[in-house]
Amino acid sequence: MPRHKLSTTVSADTYSFLQMLVDTGKAASIAEAVDMAVQPARRAVNRARLEEATAAYFARLSPRAAAQERKLGAALSRSTKKVDFDS
């Protein structure tokens, strides 16, 4: 993915944290450290968007389609009981 130039000022604590990630080898650069720090926020926003889209999908289902979805959900739940996720 191409990188974009970003020029900003951060607090001393934030800079120290980012530099610590680089110094300990957890990030190759300050830019990579920023990407690592931002990733959890991006993940949370994406999950919230998915949650909203899923709720909207189910809210607009017809009663018949909702019943079919419930049946599919129940069948999936039953089928996963046969799977050993630990092996």
N, CA, C and O atoms as a Maestro MAE file, in Angstrom:
{
 s_m_m2io_version
 :::
 2.0.0
}

f_m_ct {
 s_m_title
 :::
 protein
 m_atom[348] {
  # First column is atom index #
  i_m_mmod_type
  r_m_x_coord
  r_m_y_coord
  r_m_z_coord
  i_m_residue_number
  s_m_chain_name
  s_m_pdb_residue_name
  s_m_pdb_atom_name
  i_m_atomic_number
  :::
  1 25 0.855 -1.167 0.000 1 A "MET " " N  " 7
  2 3 0.000 0.000 0.000 1 A "MET " " CA " 6
  3 2 0.906 1.236 0.000 1 A "MET " " C  " 6
  4 15 1.865 1.302 0.769 1 A "MET " " O  " 8
  5 25 0.607 2.202 -0.850 2 A "PRO " " N  " 7
  6 3 1.441 3.407 -0.868 2 A "PRO " " CA " 6
  7 2 1.281 4.202 0.419 2 A "PRO " " C  " 6
  8 15 0.210 4.217 1.026 2 A "PRO " " O  " 8
  9 25 2.344 4.853 0.820 3 A "ARG " " N  " 7
  10 3 2.321 5.644 2.044 3 A "ARG " " CA " 6
  11 2 2.100 7.102 1.672 3 A "ARG " " C  " 6
  12 15 2.485 7.542 0.589 3 A "ARG " " O  " 8
  13 25 1.485 7.836 2.566 4 A "HIS " " N  " 7
  14 3 1.230 9.258 2.370 4 A "HIS " " CA " 6
  15 2 1.991 10.049 3.422 4 A "HIS " " C  " 6
  16 15 2.117 9.628 4.572 4 A "HIS " " O  " 8
  17 25 2.488 11.186 3.009 5 A "LYS " " N  " 7
  18 3 3.242 12.054 3.916 5 A "LYS " " CA " 6
  19 2 2.286 12.683 4.913 5 A "LYS " " C  " 6
  20 15 1.204 13.144 4.550 5 A "LYS " " O  " 8
  21 25 2.698 12.697 6.180 6 A "LEU " " N  " 7
  22 3 1.902 13.294 7.245 6 A "LEU " " CA " 6
  23 2 2.853 14.072 8.143 6 A "LEU " " C  " 6
  24 15 3.820 13.519 8.667 6 A "LEU " " O  " 8
  25 25 2.576 15.334 8.310 7 A "SER " " N  " 7
  26 3 3.397 16.148 9.196 7 A "SER " " CA " 6
  27 2 2.504 16.660 10.314 7 A "SER " " C  " 6
  28 15 1.498 17.323 10.064 7 A "SER " " O  " 8
  29 25 2.881 16.345 11.557 8 A "THR " " N  " 7
  30 3 2.057 16.740 12.690 8 A "THR " " CA " 6
  31 2 2.926 16.893 13.933 8 A "THR " " C  " 6
  32 15 4.099 16.520 13.944 8 A "THR " " O  " 8
  33 25 2.338 17.436 14.951 9 A "THR " " N  " 7
  34 3 2.996 17.569 16.243 9 A "THR " " CA " 6
  35 2 2.235 16.709 17.237 9 A "THR " " C  " 6
  36 15 1.005 16.733 17.276 9 A "THR " " O  " 8
  37 25 2.971 15.947 18.041 10 A "VAL " " N  " 7
  38 3 2.343 15.086 19.046 10 A "VAL " " CA " 6
  39 2 2.921 15.429 20.410 10 A "VAL " " C  " 6
  40 15 3.948 16.099 20.516 10 A "VAL " " O  " 8
  41 25 2.246 14.959 21.445 11 A "SER " " N  " 7
  42 3 2.739 15.201 22.805 11 A "SER " " CA " 6
  43 2 4.053 14.456 23.015 11 A "SER " " C  " 6
  44 15 4.370 13.510 22.294 11 A "SER " " O  " 8
  45 25 4.796 14.891 23.996 12 A "ALA " " N  " 7
  46 3 6.060 14.233 24.329 12 A "ALA " " CA " 6
  47 2 5.822 12.775 24.715 12 A "ALA " " C  " 6
  48 15 6.609 11.901 24.354 12 A "ALA " " O  " 8
  49 25 4.738 12.511 25.448 13 A "ASP " " N  " 7
  50 3 4.420 11.132 25.840 13 A "ASP " " CA " 6
  51 2 4.145 10.261 24.617 13 A "ASP " " C  " 6
  52 15 4.613 9.125 24.536 13 A "ASP " " O  " 8
  53 25 3.387 10.799 23.675 14 A "THR " " N  " 7
  54 3 3.070 10.035 22.464 14 A "THR " " CA " 6
  55 2 4.338 9.759 21.677 14 A "THR " " C  " 6
  56 15 4.554 8.642 21.207 14 A "THR " " O  " 8
  57 25 5.176 10.776 21.533 15 A "TYR " " N  " 7
  58 3 6.427 10.581 20.794 15 A "TYR " " CA " 6
  59 2 7.300 9.534 21.493 15 A "TYR " " C  " 6
  60 15 7.886 8.677 20.833 15 A "TYR " " O  " 8
  61 25 7.384 9.600 22.796 16 A "SER " " N  " 7
  62 3 8.185 8.626 23.553 16 A "SER " " CA " 6
  63 2 7.652 7.210 23.354 16 A "SER " " C  " 6
  64 15 8.421 6.261 23.200 16 A "SER " " O  " 8
  65 25 6.338 7.083 23.358 17 A "PHE " " N  " 7
  66 3 5.724 5.772 23.144 17 A "PHE " " CA " 6
  67 2 6.061 5.240 21.750 17 A "PHE " " C  " 6
  68 15 6.462 4.086 21.598 17 A "PHE " " O  " 8
  69 25 5.897 6.083 20.750 18 A "LEU " " N  " 7
  70 3 6.190 5.659 19.378 18 A "LEU " " CA " 6
  71 2 7.675 5.303 19.236 18 A "LEU " " C  " 6
  72 15 8.022 4.303 18.606 18 A "LEU " " O  " 8
  73 25 8.527 6.111 19.814 19 A "GLN " " N  " 7
  74 3 9.963 5.846 19.738 19 A "GLN " " CA " 6
  75 2 10.325 4.560 20.475 19 A "GLN " " C  " 6
  76 15 11.213 3.828 20.039 19 A "GLN " " O  " 8
  77 25 9.649 4.277 21.587 20 A "MET " " N  " 7
  78 3 9.884 3.032 22.319 20 A "MET " " CA " 6
  79 2 9.536 1.827 21.443 20 A "MET " " C  " 6
  80 15 10.243 0.819 21.471 20 A "MET " " O  " 8
  81 25 8.457 1.923 20.668 21 A "LEU " " N  " 7
  82 3 8.098 0.826 19.768 21 A "LEU " " CA " 6
  83 2 9.209 0.577 18.755 21 A "LEU " " C  " 6
  84 15 9.507 -0.569 18.418 21 A "LEU " " O  " 8
  85 25 9.816 1.650 18.276 22 A "VAL " " N  " 7
  86 3 10.925 1.517 17.333 22 A "VAL " " CA " 6
  87 2 12.156 0.965 18.044 22 A "VAL " " C  " 6
  88 15 12.789 0.030 17.554 22 A "VAL " " O  " 8
  89 25 12.495 1.532 19.186 23 A "ASP " " N  " 7
  90 3 13.704 1.133 19.925 23 A "ASP " " CA " 6
  91 2 13.675 -0.332 20.356 23 A "ASP " " C  " 6
  92 15 14.713 -0.991 20.412 23 A "ASP " " O  " 8
  93 25 12.486 -0.830 20.657 24 A "THR " " N  " 7
  94 3 12.372 -2.231 21.091 24 A "THR " " CA " 6
  95 2 12.170 -3.199 19.922 24 A "THR " " C  " 6
  96 15 12.036 -4.406 20.121 24 A "THR " " O  " 8
  97 25 12.151 -2.658 18.712 25 A "GLY " " N  " 7
  98 3 12.021 -3.511 17.529 25 A "GLY " " CA " 6
  99 2 10.599 -3.923 17.207 25 A "GLY " " C  " 6
  100 15 10.379 -4.750 16.322 25 A "GLY " " O  " 8
  101 25 9.633 -3.362 17.912 26 A "LYS " " N  " 7
  102 3 8.237 -3.700 17.640 26 A "LYS " " CA " 6
  103 2 7.736 -2.999 16.385 26 A "LYS " " C  " 6
  104 15 6.763 -3.434 15.768 26 A "LYS " " O  " 8
  105 25 8.406 -1.910 16.011 27 A "ALA " " N  " 7
  106 3 8.090 -1.186 14.778 27 A "ALA " " CA " 6
  107 2 9.412 -0.813 14.127 27 A "ALA " " C  " 6
  108 15 10.398 -0.539 14.811 27 A "ALA " " O  " 8
  109 25 9.423 -0.805 12.803 28 A "ALA " " N  " 7
  110 3 10.650 -0.492 12.071 28 A "ALA " " CA " 6
  111 2 10.896 1.005 11.979 28 A "ALA " " C  " 6
  112 15 12.024 1.444 11.752 28 A "ALA " " O  " 8
  113 25 9.840 1.784 12.156 29 A "SER " " N  " 7
  114 3 9.960 3.235 12.017 29 A "SER " " CA " 6
  115 2 8.844 3.909 12.808 29 A "SER " " C  " 6
  116 15 7.905 3.255 13.262 29 A "SER " " O  " 8
  117 25 8.962 5.221 12.967 30 A "ILE " " N  " 7
  118 3 7.894 5.987 13.618 30 A "ILE " " CA " 6
  119 2 6.602 5.831 12.815 30 A "ILE " " C  " 6
  120 15 5.526 5.687 13.396 30 A "ILE " " O  " 8
  121 25 6.702 5.859 11.495 31 A "ALA " " N  " 7
  122 3 5.510 5.702 10.651 31 A "ALA " " CA " 6
  123 2 4.818 4.366 10.920 31 A "ALA " " C  " 6
  124 15 3.594 4.305 11.036 31 A "ALA " " O  " 8
  125 25 5.604 3.307 11.018 32 A "GLU " " N  " 7
  126 3 5.021 1.994 11.304 32 A "GLU " " CA " 6
  127 2 4.429 1.965 12.710 32 A "GLU " " C  " 6
  128 15 3.393 1.339 12.933 32 A "GLU " " O  " 8
  129 25 5.078 2.636 13.656 33 A "ALA " " N  " 7
  130 3 4.555 2.705 15.021 33 A "ALA " " CA " 6
  131 2 3.208 3.425 15.049 33 A "ALA " " C  " 6
  132 15 2.296 3.008 15.762 33 A "ALA " " O  " 8
  133 25 3.082 4.500 14.279 34 A "VAL " " N  " 7
  134 3 1.799 5.211 14.194 34 A "VAL " " CA " 6
  135 2 0.742 4.277 13.618 34 A "VAL " " C  " 6
  136 15 -0.374 4.211 14.134 34 A "VAL " " O  " 8
  137 25 1.085 3.552 12.547 35 A "ASP " " N  " 7
  138 3 0.128 2.598 11.964 35 A "ASP " " CA " 6
  139 2 -0.317 1.572 13.005 35 A "ASP " " C  " 6
  140 15 -1.500 1.249 13.098 35 A "ASP " " O  " 8
  141 25 0.635 1.064 13.786 36 A "MET " " N  " 7
  142 3 0.300 0.076 14.824 36 A "MET " " CA " 6
  143 2 -0.619 0.680 15.884 36 A "MET " " C  " 6
  144 15 -1.554 0.027 16.348 36 A "MET " " O  " 8
  145 25 -0.353 1.913 16.260 37 A "ALA " " N  " 7
  146 3 -1.150 2.568 17.297 37 A "ALA " " CA " 6
  147 2 -2.562 2.886 16.816 37 A "ALA " " C  " 6
  148 15 -3.509 2.860 17.602 37 A "ALA " " O  " 8
  149 25 -2.703 3.184 15.539 38 A "VAL " " N  " 7
  150 3 -4.005 3.554 14.979 38 A "VAL " " CA " 6
  151 2 -4.864 2.324 14.675 38 A "VAL " " C  " 6
  152 15 -6.091 2.410 14.655 38 A "VAL " " O  " 8
  153 25 -4.221 1.191 14.441 39 A "GLN " " N  " 7
  154 3 -4.951 -0.014 14.023 39 A "GLN " " CA " 6
  155 2 -6.100 -0.413 14.954 39 A "GLN " " C  " 6
  156 15 -7.176 -0.738 14.451 39 A "GLN " " O  " 8
  157 25 -5.937 -0.407 16.276 40 A "PRO " " N  " 7
  158 3 -7.081 -0.774 17.129 40 A "PRO " " CA " 6
  159 2 -8.284 0.158 16.960 40 A "PRO " " C  " 6
  160 15 -9.429 -0.293 17.014 40 A "PRO " " O  " 8
  161 25 -8.035 1.437 16.758 41 A "ALA " " N  " 7
  162 3 -9.143 2.382 16.543 41 A "ALA " " CA " 6
  163 2 -9.831 2.092 15.213 41 A "ALA " " C  " 6
  164 15 -11.058 2.120 15.128 41 A "ALA " " O  " 8
  165 25 -9.050 1.816 14.187 42 A "ARG " " N  " 7
  166 3 -9.634 1.472 12.884 42 A "ARG " " CA " 6
  167 2 -10.484 0.215 12.986 42 A "ARG " " C  " 6
  168 15 -11.578 0.148 12.425 42 A "ARG " " O  " 8
  169 25 -9.971 -0.787 13.712 43 A "ARG " " N  " 7
  170 3 -10.708 -2.042 13.890 43 A "ARG " " CA " 6
  171 2 -12.029 -1.790 14.615 43 A "ARG " " C  " 6
  172 15 -13.059 -2.349 14.239 43 A "ARG " " O  " 8
  173 25 -12.002 -0.952 15.653 44 A "ALA " " N  " 7
  174 3 -13.222 -0.652 16.412 44 A "ALA " " CA " 6
  175 2 -14.244 0.065 15.537 44 A "ALA " " C  " 6
  176 15 -15.434 -0.243 15.601 44 A "ALA " " O  " 8
  177 25 -13.797 1.011 14.725 45 A "VAL " " N  " 7
  178 3 -14.709 1.733 13.829 45 A "VAL " " CA " 6
  179 2 -15.300 0.767 12.807 45 A "VAL " " C  " 6
  180 15 -16.498 0.819 12.531 45 A "VAL " " O  " 8
  181 25 -14.482 -0.103 12.247 46 A "ASN " " N  " 7
  182 3 -14.985 -1.064 11.264 46 A "ASN " " CA " 6
  183 2 -15.995 -2.026 11.879 46 A "ASN " " C  " 6
  184 15 -16.996 -2.368 11.249 46 A "ASN " " O  " 8
  185 25 -15.731 -2.462 13.106 47 A "ARG " " N  " 7
  186 3 -16.691 -3.357 13.776 47 A "ARG " " CA " 6
  187 2 -18.002 -2.644 14.063 47 A "ARG " " C  " 6
  188 15 -19.073 -3.233 13.914 47 A "ARG " " O  " 8
  189 25 -17.931 -1.390 14.471 48 A "ALA " " N  " 7
  190 3 -19.152 -0.613 14.733 48 A "ALA " " CA " 6
  191 2 -19.956 -0.445 13.451 48 A "ALA " " C  " 6
  192 15 -21.181 -0.564 13.462 48 A "ALA " " O  " 8
  193 25 -19.267 -0.170 12.345 49 A "ARG " " N  " 7
  194 3 -19.956 -0.044 11.043 49 A "ARG " " CA " 6
  195 2 -20.635 -1.342 10.651 49 A "ARG " " C  " 6
  196 15 -21.773 -1.342 10.181 49 A "ARG " " O  " 8
  197 25 -19.928 -2.451 10.847 50 A "LEU " " N  " 7
  198 3 -20.507 -3.762 10.529 50 A "LEU " " CA " 6
  199 2 -21.713 -4.045 11.408 50 A "LEU " " C  " 6
  200 15 -22.725 -4.560 10.935 50 A "LEU " " O  " 8
  201 25 -21.605 -3.709 12.690 51 A "GLU " " N  " 7
  202 3 -22.718 -3.910 13.612 51 A "GLU " " CA " 6
  203 2 -23.939 -3.105 13.179 51 A "GLU " " C  " 6
  204 15 -25.060 -3.615 13.185 51 A "GLU " " O  " 8
  205 25 -23.720 -1.854 12.807 52 A "GLU " " N  " 7
  206 3 -24.830 -1.003 12.346 52 A "GLU " " CA " 6
  207 2 -25.450 -1.539 11.064 52 A "GLU " " C  " 6
  208 15 -26.674 -1.566 10.930 52 A "GLU " " O  " 8
  209 25 -24.613 -1.966 10.119 53 A "ALA " " N  " 7
  210 3 -25.127 -2.504 8.854 53 A "ALA " " CA " 6
  211 2 -25.902 -3.794 9.084 53 A "ALA " " C  " 6
  212 15 -26.930 -4.027 8.447 53 A "ALA " " O  " 8
  213 25 -25.410 -4.638 9.998 54 A "THR " " N  " 7
  214 3 -26.098 -5.889 10.299 54 A "THR " " CA " 6
  215 2 -27.444 -5.618 10.955 54 A "THR " " C  " 6
  216 15 -28.447 -6.242 10.606 54 A "THR " " O  " 8
  217 25 -27.467 -4.694 11.899 55 A "ALA " " N  " 7
  218 3 -28.730 -4.345 12.558 55 A "ALA " " CA " 6
  219 2 -29.720 -3.779 11.560 55 A "ALA " " C  " 6
  220 15 -30.904 -4.112 11.607 55 A "ALA " " O  " 8
  221 25 -29.256 -2.931 10.657 56 A "ALA " " N  " 7
  222 3 -30.143 -2.349 9.639 56 A "ALA " " CA " 6
  223 2 -30.686 -3.437 8.712 56 A "ALA " " C  " 6
  224 15 -31.857 -3.407 8.333 56 A "ALA " " O  " 8
  225 25 -29.839 -4.391 8.351 57 A "TYR " " N  " 7
  226 3 -30.268 -5.502 7.494 57 A "TYR " " CA " 6
  227 2 -31.406 -6.274 8.151 57 A "TYR " " C  " 6
  228 15 -32.440 -6.521 7.530 57 A "TYR " " O  " 8
  229 25 -31.208 -6.654 9.415 58 A "PHE " " N  " 7
  230 3 -32.238 -7.435 10.095 58 A "PHE " " CA " 6
  231 2 -33.492 -6.608 10.381 58 A "PHE " " C  " 6
  232 15 -34.595 -7.152 10.411 58 A "PHE " " O  " 8
  233 25 -33.336 -5.322 10.586 59 A "ALA " " N  " 7
  234 3 -34.493 -4.459 10.874 59 A "ALA " " CA " 6
  235 2 -35.431 -4.346 9.677 59 A "ALA " " C  " 6
  236 15 -36.636 -4.160 9.847 59 A "ALA " " O  " 8
  237 25 -34.892 -4.457 8.487 60 A "ARG " " N  " 7
  238 3 -35.755 -4.283 7.308 60 A "ARG " " CA " 6
  239 2 -36.198 -5.603 6.668 60 A "ARG " " C  " 6
  240 15 -36.801 -5.603 5.595 60 A "ARG " " O  " 8
  241 25 -35.900 -6.719 7.324 61 A "LEU " " N  " 7
  242 3 -36.343 -8.011 6.792 61 A "LEU " " CA " 6
  243 2 -37.848 -8.168 6.961 61 A "LEU " " C  " 6
  244 15 -38.438 -7.692 7.931 61 A "LEU " " O  " 8
  245 25 -38.443 -8.840 6.006 62 A "SER " " N  " 7
  246 3 -39.858 -9.193 6.142 62 A "SER " " CA " 6
  247 2 -39.968 -10.255 7.226 62 A "SER " " C  " 6
  248 15 -38.978 -10.917 7.537 62 A "SER " " O  " 8
  249 25 -41.153 -10.430 7.807 63 A "PRO " " N  " 7
  250 3 -41.312 -11.477 8.828 63 A "PRO " " CA " 6
  251 2 -40.913 -12.864 8.307 63 A "PRO " " C  " 6
  252 15 -40.330 -13.661 9.042 63 A "PRO " " O  " 8
  253 25 -41.226 -13.143 7.055 64 A "ARG " " N  " 7
  254 3 -40.875 -14.448 6.480 64 A "ARG " " CA " 6
  255 2 -39.353 -14.595 6.377 64 A "ARG " " C  " 6
  256 15 -38.804 -15.632 6.748 64 A "ARG " " O  " 8
  257 25 -38.680 -13.569 5.878 65 A "ALA " " N  " 7
  258 3 -37.222 -13.617 5.741 65 A "ALA " " CA " 6
  259 2 -36.561 -13.695 7.120 65 A "ALA " " C  " 6
  260 15 -35.559 -14.390 7.289 65 A "ALA " " O  " 8
  261 25 -37.116 -12.988 8.101 66 A "ALA " " N  " 7
  262 3 -36.568 -13.033 9.460 66 A "ALA " " CA " 6
  263 2 -36.681 -14.439 10.031 66 A "ALA " " C  " 6
  264 15 -35.766 -14.914 10.703 66 A "ALA " " O  " 8
  265 25 -37.802 -15.106 9.766 67 A "ALA " " N  " 7
  266 3 -37.982 -16.485 10.234 67 A "ALA " " CA " 6
  267 2 -36.955 -17.410 9.575 67 A "ALA " " C  " 6
  268 15 -36.406 -18.300 10.225 67 A "ALA " " O  " 8
  269 25 -36.704 -17.195 8.294 68 A "GLN " " N  " 7
  270 3 -35.701 -18.012 7.601 68 A "GLN " " CA " 6
  271 2 -34.307 -17.772 8.195 68 A "GLN " " C  " 6
  272 15 -33.534 -18.713 8.375 68 A "GLN " " O  " 8
  273 25 -34.001 -16.534 8.491 69 A "GLU " " N  " 7
  274 3 -32.706 -16.213 9.102 69 A "GLU " " CA " 6
  275 2 -32.567 -16.891 10.466 69 A "GLU " " C  " 6
  276 15 -31.501 -17.410 10.797 69 A "GLU " " O  " 8
  277 25 -33.641 -16.886 11.253 70 A "ARG " " N  " 7
  278 3 -33.590 -17.549 12.558 70 A "ARG " " CA " 6
  279 2 -33.352 -19.046 12.398 70 A "ARG " " C  " 6
  280 15 -32.589 -19.640 13.161 70 A "ARG " " O  " 8
  281 25 -34.004 -19.658 11.406 71 A "LYS " " N  " 7
  282 3 -33.803 -21.086 11.159 71 A "LYS " " CA " 6
  283 2 -32.355 -21.368 10.759 71 A "LYS " " C  " 6
  284 15 -31.742 -22.320 11.242 71 A "LYS " " O  " 8
  285 25 -31.822 -20.537 9.877 72 A "LEU " " N  " 7
  286 3 -30.430 -20.710 9.461 72 A "LEU " " CA " 6
  287 2 -29.482 -20.540 10.648 72 A "LEU " " C  " 6
  288 15 -28.522 -21.296 10.796 72 A "LEU " " O  " 8
  289 25 -29.755 -19.560 11.478 73 A "GLY " " N  " 7
  290 3 -28.925 -19.331 12.664 73 A "GLY " " CA " 6
  291 2 -28.952 -20.518 13.611 73 A "GLY " " C  " 6
  292 15 -27.918 -20.921 14.143 73 A "GLY " " O  " 8
  293 25 -30.124 -21.068 13.817 74 A "ALA " " N  " 7
  294 3 -30.257 -22.227 14.703 74 A "ALA " " CA " 6
  295 2 -29.515 -23.429 14.120 74 A "ALA " " C  " 6
  296 15 -28.844 -24.162 14.848 74 A "ALA " " O  " 8
  297 25 -29.637 -23.628 12.811 75 A "ALA " " N  " 7
  298 3 -28.942 -24.749 12.162 75 A "ALA " " CA " 6
  299 2 -27.427 -24.577 12.264 75 A "ALA " " C  " 6
  300 15 -26.703 -25.539 12.519 75 A "ALA " " O  " 8
  301 25 -26.961 -23.370 12.066 76 A "LEU " " N  " 7
  302 3 -25.525 -23.112 12.179 76 A "LEU " " CA " 6
  303 2 -25.044 -23.363 13.603 76 A "LEU " " C  " 6
  304 15 -23.982 -23.947 13.815 76 A "LEU " " O  " 8
  305 25 -25.823 -22.923 14.563 77 A "SER " " N  " 7
  306 3 -25.461 -23.135 15.965 77 A "SER " " CA " 6
  307 2 -25.361 -24.624 16.282 77 A "SER " " C  " 6
  308 15 -24.426 -25.062 16.952 77 A "SER " " O  " 8
  309 25 -26.323 -25.390 15.798 78 A "ARG " " N  " 7
  310 3 -26.295 -26.834 16.029 78 A "ARG " " CA " 6
  311 2 -25.084 -27.474 15.352 78 A "ARG " " C  " 6
  312 15 -24.454 -28.360 15.928 78 A "ARG " " O  " 8
  313 25 -24.756 -27.039 14.150 79 A "SER " " N  " 7
  314 3 -23.653 -27.661 13.413 79 A "SER " " CA " 6
  315 2 -22.306 -27.359 14.055 79 A "SER " " C  " 6
  316 15 -21.392 -28.179 13.969 79 A "SER " " O  " 8
  317 25 -22.162 -26.209 14.691 80 A "THR " " N  " 7
  318 3 -20.871 -25.879 15.305 80 A "THR " " CA " 6
  319 2 -20.616 -26.690 16.571 80 A "THR " " C  " 6
  320 15 -19.475 -26.794 17.020 80 A "THR " " O  " 8
  321 25 -21.653 -27.256 17.141 81 A "LYS " " N  " 7
  322 3 -21.464 -28.099 18.327 81 A "LYS " " CA " 6
  323 2 -20.713 -29.375 17.981 81 A "LYS " " C  " 6
  324 15 -20.156 -30.027 18.865 81 A "LYS " " O  " 8
  325 25 -20.692 -29.736 16.704 82 A "LYS " " N  " 7
  326 3 -19.992 -30.927 16.250 82 A "LYS " " CA " 6
  327 2 -18.528 -30.654 15.948 82 A "LYS " " C  " 6
  328 15 -17.764 -31.591 15.716 82 A "LYS " " O  " 8
  329 25 -18.126 -29.403 15.945 83 A "VAL " " N  " 7
  330 3 -16.752 -29.023 15.584 83 A "VAL " " CA " 6
  331 2 -15.921 -28.861 16.841 83 A "VAL " " C  " 6
  332 15 -16.333 -28.201 17.795 83 A "VAL " " O  " 8
  333 25 -14.750 -29.471 16.829 84 A "ASP " " N  " 7
  334 3 -13.805 -29.304 17.935 84 A "ASP " " CA " 6
  335 2 -12.821 -28.206 17.543 84 A "ASP " " C  " 6
  336 15 -11.879 -28.447 16.788 84 A "ASP " " O  " 8
  337 25 -13.044 -27.014 18.056 85 A "PHE " " N  " 7
  338 3 -12.231 -25.874 17.680 85 A "PHE " " CA " 6
  339 2 -10.854 -25.903 18.342 85 A "PHE " " C  " 6
  340 15 -9.970 -25.140 17.951 85 A "PHE " " O  " 8
  341 25 -10.660 -26.754 19.318 86 A "ASP " " N  " 7
  342 3 -9.395 -26.821 20.030 86 A "ASP " " CA " 6
  343 2 -8.394 -27.784 19.412 86 A "ASP " " C  " 6
  344 15 -7.233 -27.808 19.819 86 A "ASP " " O  " 8
  345 25 -8.817 -28.565 18.451 87 A "SER " " N  " 7
  346 3 -7.856 -29.540 17.874 87 A "SER " " CA " 6
  347 2 -7.267 -29.048 16.593 87 A "SER " " C  " 6
  348 15 -6.450 -29.738 15.984 87 A "SER " " O  " 8
  :::
 }
 m_bond[347] {
  # First column is bond index #
  i_m_from
  i_m_to
  i_m_order
  :::
  1 1 2 1
  2 2 3 1
  3 3 4 2
  4 3 5 1
  5 5 6 1
  6 6 7 1
  7 7 8 2
  8 7 9 1
  9 9 10 1
  10 10 11 1
  11 11 12 2
  12 11 13 1
  13 13 14 1
  14 14 15 1
  15 15 16 2
  16 15 17 1
  17 17 18 1
  18 18 19 1
  19 19 20 2
  20 19 21 1
  21 21 22 1
  22 22 23 1
  23 23 24 2
  24 23 25 1
  25 25 26 1
  26 26 27 1
  27 27 28 2
  28 27 29 1
  29 29 30 1
  30 30 31 1
  31 31 32 2
  32 31 33 1
  33 33 34 1
  34 34 35 1
  35 35 36 2
  36 35 37 1
  37 37 38 1
  38 38 39 1
  39 39 40 2
  40 39 41 1
  41 41 42 1
  42 42 43 1
  43 43 44 2
  44 43 45 1
  45 45 46 1
  46 46 47 1
  47 47 48 2
  48 47 49 1
  49 49 50 1
  50 50 51 1
  51 51 52 2
  52 51 53 1
  53 53 54 1
  54 54 55 1
  55 55 56 2
  56 55 57 1
  57 57 58 1
  58 58 59 1
  59 59 60 2
  60 59 61 1
  61 61 62 1
  62 62 63 1
  63 63 64 2
  64 63 65 1
  65 65 66 1
  66 66 67 1
  67 67 68 2
  68 67 69 1
  69 69 70 1
  70 70 71 1
  71 71 72 2
  72 71 73 1
  73 73 74 1
  74 74 75 1
  75 75 76 2
  76 75 77 1
  77 77 78 1
  78 78 79 1
  79 79 80 2
  80 79 81 1
  81 81 82 1
  82 82 83 1
  83 83 84 2
  84 83 85 1
  85 85 86 1
  86 86 87 1
  87 87 88 2
  88 87 89 1
  89 89 90 1
  90 90 91 1
  91 91 92 2
  92 91 93 1
  93 93 94 1
  94 94 95 1
  95 95 96 2
  96 95 97 1
  97 97 98 1
  98 98 99 1
  99 99 100 2
  100 99 101 1
  101 101 102 1
  102 102 103 1
  103 103 104 2
  104 103 105 1
  105 105 106 1
  106 106 107 1
  107 107 108 2
  108 107 109 1
  109 109 110 1
  110 110 111 1
  111 111 112 2
  112 111 113 1
  113 113 114 1
  114 114 115 1
  115 115 116 2
  116 115 117 1
  117 117 118 1
  118 118 119 1
  119 119 120 2
  120 119 121 1
  121 121 122 1
  122 122 123 1
  123 123 124 2
  124 123 125 1
  125 125 126 1
  126 126 127 1
  127 127 128 2
  128 127 129 1
  129 129 130 1
  130 130 131 1
  131 131 132 2
  132 131 133 1
  133 133 134 1
  134 134 135 1
  135 135 136 2
  136 135 137 1
  137 137 138 1
  138 138 139 1
  139 139 140 2
  140 139 141 1
  141 141 142 1
  142 142 143 1
  143 143 144 2
  144 143 145 1
  145 145 146 1
  146 146 147 1
  147 147 148 2
  148 147 149 1
  149 149 150 1
  150 150 151 1
  151 151 152 2
  152 151 153 1
  153 153 154 1
  154 154 155 1
  155 155 156 2
  156 155 157 1
  157 157 158 1
  158 158 159 1
  159 159 160 2
  160 159 161 1
  161 161 162 1
  162 162 163 1
  163 163 164 2
  164 163 165 1
  165 165 166 1
  166 166 167 1
  167 167 168 2
  168 167 169 1
  169 169 170 1
  170 170 171 1
  171 171 172 2
  172 171 173 1
  173 173 174 1
  174 174 175 1
  175 175 176 2
  176 175 177 1
  177 177 178 1
  178 178 179 1
  179 179 180 2
  180 179 181 1
  181 181 182 1
  182 182 183 1
  183 183 184 2
  184 183 185 1
  185 185 186 1
  186 186 187 1
  187 187 188 2
  188 187 189 1
  189 189 190 1
  190 190 191 1
  191 191 192 2
  192 191 193 1
  193 193 194 1
  194 194 195 1
  195 195 196 2
  196 195 197 1
  197 197 198 1
  198 198 199 1
  199 199 200 2
  200 199 201 1
  201 201 202 1
  202 202 203 1
  203 203 204 2
  204 203 205 1
  205 205 206 1
  206 206 207 1
  207 207 208 2
  208 207 209 1
  209 209 210 1
  210 210 211 1
  211 211 212 2
  212 211 213 1
  213 213 214 1
  214 214 215 1
  215 215 216 2
  216 215 217 1
  217 217 218 1
  218 218 219 1
  219 219 220 2
  220 219 221 1
  221 221 222 1
  222 222 223 1
  223 223 224 2
  224 223 225 1
  225 225 226 1
  226 226 227 1
  227 227 228 2
  228 227 229 1
  229 229 230 1
  230 230 231 1
  231 231 232 2
  232 231 233 1
  233 233 234 1
  234 234 235 1
  235 235 236 2
  236 235 237 1
  237 237 238 1
  238 238 239 1
  239 239 240 2
  240 239 241 1
  241 241 242 1
  242 242 243 1
  243 243 244 2
  244 243 245 1
  245 245 246 1
  246 246 247 1
  247 247 248 2
  248 247 249 1
  249 249 250 1
  250 250 251 1
  251 251 252 2
  252 251 253 1
  253 253 254 1
  254 254 255 1
  255 255 256 2
  256 255 257 1
  257 257 258 1
  258 258 259 1
  259 259 260 2
  260 259 261 1
  261 261 262 1
  262 262 263 1
  263 263 264 2
  264 263 265 1
  265 265 266 1
  266 266 267 1
  267 267 268 2
  268 267 269 1
  269 269 270 1
  270 270 271 1
  271 271 272 2
  272 271 273 1
  273 273 274 1
  274 274 275 1
  275 275 276 2
  276 275 277 1
  277 277 278 1
  278 278 279 1
  279 279 280 2
  280 279 281 1
  281 281 282 1
  282 282 283 1
  283 283 284 2
  284 283 285 1
  285 285 286 1
  286 286 287 1
  287 287 288 2
  288 287 289 1
  289 289 290 1
  290 290 291 1
  291 291 292 2
  292 291 293 1
  293 293 294 1
  294 294 295 1
  295 295 296 2
  296 295 297 1
  297 297 298 1
  298 298 299 1
  299 299 300 2
  300 299 301 1
  301 301 302 1
  302 302 303 1
  303 303 304 2
  304 303 305 1
  305 305 306 1
  306 306 307 1
  307 307 308 2
  308 307 309 1
  309 309 310 1
  310 310 311 1
  311 311 312 2
  312 311 313 1
  313 313 314 1
  314 314 315 1
  315 315 316 2
  316 315 317 1
  317 317 318 1
  318 318 319 1
  319 319 320 2
  320 319 321 1
  321 321 322 1
  322 322 323 1
  323 323 324 2
  324 323 325 1
  325 325 326 1
  326 326 327 1
  327 327 328 2
  328 327 329 1
  329 329 330 1
  330 330 331 1
  331 331 332 2
  332 331 333 1
  333 333 334 1
  334 334 335 1
  335 335 336 2
  336 335 337 1
  337 337 338 1
  338 338 339 1
  339 339 340 2
  340 339 341 1
  341 341 342 1
  342 342 343 1
  343 343 344 2
  344 343 345 1
  345 345 346 1
  346 346 347 1
  347 347 348 2
  :::
 }
}
